[in-house]
């Protein structure tokens, strides 16, 4: 085994992926949301304590299953982003004007769709299995939605 494989194996045995990283993620996201929305006021000590407690409860509830979900989700997300950047790079090399092709709304819709698909795929780590009929139904509904969007799109 290489040094990096040993490092990852040791981190896994120490619980970095099963406890530490999901805990940090939960704490940070909750802290940022509470700070931004000012739902509990502006006192960062109170927000920090609440975020700390909720993060520990979340880890106690989710445990290894939640860690597996996050590992799957972010692993697939990284691969999709790398593929998307590769497509943009190849299109740019072919002479396409990416700035005109991708406007803000299309990028938001594309990223939202990609994140939803990755989220659903990651739910497989919880035992949720999606069979071919559900996938084909979702694909048909997405195609119908895109068709309706293009048909009803105004000229102006």
C-alpha positions as CSV (number, residue, x, y, z in Angstrom):
1,X,0.0,0.0,0.0
2,X,1.1,3.5,-0.8
3,X,1.5,6.3,1.8
4,X,-1.8,7.9,0.8
5,X,-3.7,4.7,1.1
6,X,-2.3,4.1,4.6
7,X,-3.2,7.7,5.5
8,X,-6.8,7.2,4.4
9,X,-7.0,3.8,6.1
10,X,-5.8,5.3,9.4
11,X,-8.2,8.2,9.1
12,X,-11.0,5.8,8.5
13,X,-10.0,3.7,11.6
14,X,-9.8,6.8,13.7
15,X,-13.4,7.8,12.7
16,X,-12.6,10.9,10.7
17,X,-15.0,10.0,8.0
18,X,-17.7,8.5,10.3
19,X,-17.7,11.2,12.9
20,X,-15.4,14.1,12.6
21,X,-16.1,15.3,9.0
22,X,-19.9,14.9,9.2
23,X,-19.9,16.7,12.6
24,X,-17.8,19.6,11.2
25,X,-20.1,19.8,8.2
26,X,-23.3,19.8,10.3
27,X,-21.9,22.3,12.7
28,X,-20.6,24.7,10.0
29,X,-23.8,24.6,7.9
30,X,-26.1,25.1,10.9
31,X,-23.9,27.9,12.3
32,X,-23.8,29.7,9.0
33,X,-27.6,29.4,8.5
34,X,-28.3,30.6,12.0
35,X,-25.8,33.5,11.7
36,X,-27.1,34.6,8.3
37,X,-30.8,34.4,9.1
38,X,-30.3,35.9,12.6
39,X,-33.0,33.4,13.8
40,X,-31.5,33.4,17.3
41,X,-30.2,36.9,17.3
42,X,-26.7,38.1,16.7
43,X,-24.9,36.6,19.7
44,X,-22.4,34.1,18.2
45,X,-21.9,32.3,21.5
46,X,-25.5,31.3,21.6
47,X,-25.5,30.3,17.9
48,X,-22.2,28.3,18.5
49,X,-23.6,26.4,21.5
50,X,-26.9,25.5,19.7
51,X,-24.9,24.5,16.5
52,X,-22.6,22.4,18.7
53,X,-25.4,20.5,20.4
54,X,-27.4,19.9,17.2
55,X,-24.2,18.7,15.5
56,X,-23.6,16.1,18.2
57,X,-27.2,15.0,18.2
58,X,-27.1,14.7,14.4
59,X,-24.0,12.5,14.5
60,X,-25.5,10.4,17.3
61,X,-28.6,9.9,15.1
62,X,-26.9,9.4,11.8
63,X,-23.7,7.6,12.7
64,X,-22.0,5.5,10.0
65,X,-25.0,5.6,7.7
66,X,-24.8,9.4,7.5
67,X,-21.1,9.3,6.9
68,X,-21.6,6.8,4.1
69,X,-24.2,9.1,2.5
70,X,-21.9,12.1,2.7
71,X,-19.0,10.1,1.3
72,X,-21.1,8.9,-1.6
73,X,-22.7,12.3,-2.2
74,X,-19.5,14.3,-2.3
75,X,-17.6,11.7,-4.2
76,X,-20.1,11.6,-7.0
77,X,-20.4,15.4,-6.9
78,X,-16.6,15.8,-7.4
79,X,-16.7,13.4,-10.4
80,X,-19.7,15.3,-11.9
81,X,-18.0,18.7,-11.5
82,X,-14.8,17.3,-13.0
83,X,-16.8,16.0,-16.0
84,X,-18.7,19.2,-16.4
85,X,-15.5,21.2,-16.3
86,X,-14.0,18.9,-18.9
87,X,-17.0,19.4,-21.2
88,X,-16.7,23.2,-20.8
89,X,-13.0,23.0,-21.6
90,X,-13.6,20.9,-24.7
91,X,-16.4,23.2,-25.9
92,X,-14.1,26.2,-25.3
93,X,-11.3,24.6,-27.3
94,X,-13.7,23.9,-30.1
95,X,-14.5,27.6,-30.3
96,X,-17.9,27.8,-28.5
97,X,-18.6,31.0,-26.5
98,X,-19.4,29.5,-23.1
99,X,-20.3,32.9,-21.7
100,X,-23.2,33.3,-24.2
101,X,-24.3,29.7,-24.0
102,X,-24.6,29.5,-20.3
103,X,-26.6,32.2,-18.7
104,X,-27.3,32.5,-15.0
105,X,-30.7,30.7,-15.1
106,X,-29.5,27.8,-17.1
107,X,-26.5,27.2,-14.9
108,X,-28.7,27.3,-11.8
109,X,-31.2,24.9,-13.3
110,X,-28.4,22.6,-14.5
111,X,-26.6,22.6,-11.1
112,X,-29.9,22.1,-9.2
113,X,-30.7,19.1,-11.4
114,X,-27.3,17.6,-11.0
115,X,-27.4,18.0,-7.2
116,X,-30.9,16.4,-7.0
117,X,-29.7,13.4,-9.1
118,X,-26.6,13.0,-7.0
119,X,-28.7,13.3,-3.8
120,X,-31.1,10.6,-5.0
121,X,-28.2,8.3,-6.0
122,X,-26.6,8.9,-2.6
123,X,-29.8,7.7,-0.9
124,X,-28.8,4.2,-2.1
125,X,-26.4,4.1,0.8
126,X,-29.5,4.1,3.1
127,X,-30.9,1.1,1.3
128,X,-33.3,3.0,-0.9
129,X,-33.3,1.2,-4.3
130,X,-34.6,2.9,-7.4
131,X,-35.6,0.4,-10.1
132,X,-35.6,1.0,-13.8
133,X,-39.3,2.0,-14.0
134,X,-38.9,4.9,-11.6
135,X,-35.8,6.1,-13.5
136,X,-37.5,5.9,-16.8
137,X,-40.6,7.7,-15.4
138,X,-38.4,10.5,-14.0
139,X,-36.5,10.8,-17.3
140,X,-39.7,11.1,-19.3
141,X,-41.1,13.7,-16.8
142,X,-37.9,15.7,-17.1
143,X,-38.0,15.6,-20.9
144,X,-41.7,16.7,-20.8
145,X,-40.8,19.5,-18.5
146,X,-37.9,20.7,-20.8
147,X,-40.2,20.4,-23.8
148,X,-42.9,22.5,-22.1
149,X,-40.3,25.0,-21.0
150,X,-39.1,25.5,-24.6
151,X,-42.6,25.6,-26.1
152,X,-44.0,28.1,-23.6
153,X,-40.8,30.3,-23.7
154,X,-41.6,33.7,-25.0
155,X,-39.8,35.4,-27.9
156,X,-38.8,38.4,-25.8
